[in-house]
Amino acid sequence: MRTYENIMIVHPDKVGDEYNAIVEKFKGVLSDLNANLLKVDEWGARKLAYPVKKQGRGSYVLTVFEGEPTIIDEFERRLRLDESIIKFQTVQLEKGFVEDDSAAAAEEGQGAEEEE
């Protein structure tokens, strides 16, 4: 199995329950394709570097998963068909997925400072 990273940009008009339904839908698609979800990180709404499909903003979702190379075509086909997704990119991670310990340590340190 190979490790992949996908970033998708969800249409900015999709908020609340609609947005959560889209994220859950694509988690389900990966599960149906027998992929092993390692991480789903929602970055929130951000300004795009350039307009995409006449949109200047979008909600970013990072997904890291393991699976066979054959599932990528079907996953990207479903992303392409969904009008709520304005852009996406999937790349293979050559060294696999490594959780960033420095970010976790920074969050723990920040939480300790807030308690004081």
C-alpha positions, 0 to 999 in steps of 0.5 A: 500500500502507498501513502497519499496526500490529497488537498481539496478546496470546497466551495466557500458557499458550503458552510455548516452542515453542508460543509461537514456533509461534503467532508464526510462524503469523501471520507466515506468514498475513501472507506468504500475504496478500502483506503486507510484514513490516517489524517483529516485536517480542516484548514478552514476558509482561506483566500486563494492565490488566484480565482478558481471557477470565479471564486476568490476564497475556499475551504481547504481540507487535507486528507492523508490516506493509504491505499492501492494505486488503483483507487486514485482514479476513482477517488479523483473522478468523484471529486471532479464530479462534485460541484462543491469541490472547486480544486483538488490535488493528490500526491504520493508521499514517498517516505510515507506519513510522518506525524509532525511532532513539533506541531503537537509539542507546540500545541501542548506548550500553548495549552500549558501556558493558558492554564497558568 
